[in-house]
Amino acid sequence: PIFVDEPTPEQAVAILKGLKQKYEEHHGIEISDAAIDSAVKLSVRYISGRFLPDKAIDVIDEAASHVRIDNMGAAGELRSIEDELDRLRADEQEAYLAEDYERSARCHQQVLELEATAQAERERLAAEEHSAVLTPRDVAVVVSRWSGVPLESMSTEESSKYLQLEQRLHEQLVGQDPAVSAIAETVRRNKAGLTEPGRPIGSFMFCGPTGVGKTEMVKVLAEELFSSRDAIVRIDMGEYTEKFSVTRLIGSPPGYVGYEEGGQLTEAVRRRPYSIVLLDEIEKAHPDVLNVLLQLLDDGRLTDSKGVTVNFANTIVVMTSNIAAHEIADFTDNRTESELEAAWPELSKRVLDELRRHFKPEFVNRIDEVVVFHTLTREQVKRIARLQLRGTEERLAEKGITLRLTDSAWDLLAEQGYDRSFGARPMRRAIARLIVNPLSSLLIAQELPEGSVVQLDDDGAGGLAMSTVTAGTAVSA
């Protein structure tokens, strides 16, 4: 067999320029050199599983088709104007024959105005026919559709997004300031080009008790960096405790059941190369599975059972672990935010020592940052309650209803929405039970008209007393 290597981007550009005239004649538009450069550059960066020049040629072909169809749409508008002209001329003739000269004159005036519009549209189309050019933006639209990467991520300068990453994370996450800073700094290092090329954007080990924001951090990162909270490939490592589990990650060998399906990890990332890979409870994985992950962390790629190399260079790898969770909880309990921040270096060292006792040194050393999440203070739990109640307040505001909570009501929410074993996970249930359910009953009974102000206060019996003011009348619930 004769093996042909994939051409370099420079060679691919030369190939596309050689094909340029044929595609211009086929689509009836001009293809700019900048569009060709963009097709090669963006297809290399965002389209995995295919090779140059094939993928760049297909991008140019589809983008040119869209430009041509847009021009045809403009011609359709002209046809609509001409159809309206025909109708008006018929109405004018009908009115003239019926000796309705006033109506005939009105139709004639409309015909003259519409004829001027039609002529202007013909001149515009004639000019566009000679000036329809395929631009880099047209190419970016197609690549965005194929890859699922938002268009603005390709066509705008993203430096401000990374510079303000900490600020935006702080707006959506309560506490965990050292964790936020460590993650933002790692991401910025990668985007500045100061890390080894080819490796994932960042690799993190999240350690800490349950319910303190580890999963929420992953969701917020996905939204901020990849424009969707769904841009997460989640793998439960509790399902990979056996030696043969490796085949589930990268796919079964030829001849075995599941070969055609591909690996759970490799196939998911191949389809969505811009995502966060979340490896939950990594300490439960078999050592052979961890050996496979070593290659991912080091080289930024994995080869599946079909021989296809999957690129992880545009992913963030997050591993969560319950190792040292109790020690973290004991260490951070009953400390203020400032005390927690001061104790961060000591706590991080303790957790890192614990990880090194459990994992091989070469595995721990390949992780960019071990991020420790501490237990939440009472004030932080109150801020979480405010964040989680914000959506309910906005939905009530749409109905013209205002919701107000006293300080004692916030204290009760903080008390019932937090558990030492589960962190702030019970908060949503507490909000639903104490606030949303009673409000729902009042809304269905139509007892909360527009303009109502609902005030909640601690009733002293583990619940919230609700008083409603509507048009000057106070009602208690």
Helices and strands as residue ranges (DSSP letters): H 9-27, E 30-31, H 33-46, H 54-97, H 101-131, E 133-134, H 136-147, H 151-155, H 159-163, H 165-172, H 177-191, E 202-207, H 214-226, E 232-236, G 237-239, G 243-245, H 246-250, G 259-261, H 264-271, E 276-280, G 282-284, H 287-299, E 301-303, E 309-311, E 316-321, H 325-332, H 337-358, H 361-365, E 369-372, H 378-398, E 402-405, H 407-416, H 427-431, I 432-436, H 437-444, E 453-458, E 464-470, E 473-476
